[in-house]
Amino acid sequence: MDCSIEADLLEKLFRERHSCRAYLAGPVPHGVIRRILDMASRTASDCNSQPWEVVLVGGGALERLRTAMYDHASAGAAFVADIAPNGSYHGLYQERRRACGWALYEAVGIAKGDRSASQRQALENFRFFGAPHLAIISADATLGPRAAIDCGAYLMSFLLAAEALGVAAVPQASPAYYADLLRAHLGIAGDRAVFAGIAFGYEDKAHPANAFRTERASLSEIVRFVD
């Protein structure tokens, strides 16, 4: 069986998927969203536990959450996160992080060293970049780190399914930094660990924030063969 066509299609999805940071206002049809969710539900998980629970937010509920999250972050509120943000990056990890940030800032016309402008751009994370939809992913907190791995796999499945259907998306840790707000607005139970969000919708291709692409490390940097 010649699998080259399927492999080419999958490779195309991986290569063309990118983090979208500006969206058109119109919503994604409900049927398309359900298809994304159905495809993502096929994600492999530890002992088929399927620990993820997804809350889909849109409409007025999303606008209320967007306002609350942005105001909270703008005021410098302390993070209340079930999974703490990385305390620091070092070496090549810091280099990759900086390269991504500088590329974004350059795309939207922010000069290096302009901390005021870069802070304003960073706060857009808490507005979900204006996306018309937000998915919040959580799992039973008692399942521990392996549930986090499974939820990460689910997140990637969601992103690829969205890309296949012409829907843009961006995975976001930022909403999970204010898990208390998410619980208050979305009724997420206290025994669930909030891992991440996915903002999604149709891409505003004219927006400069969507004009750059990140680089990927070569196989020689990330793979070690043992024969």
Order of alpha helices (4+ residues) and beta strands (2+ residues): alpha-alpha-beta-alpha-alpha-alpha-beta-alpha-beta-alpha-beta-alpha
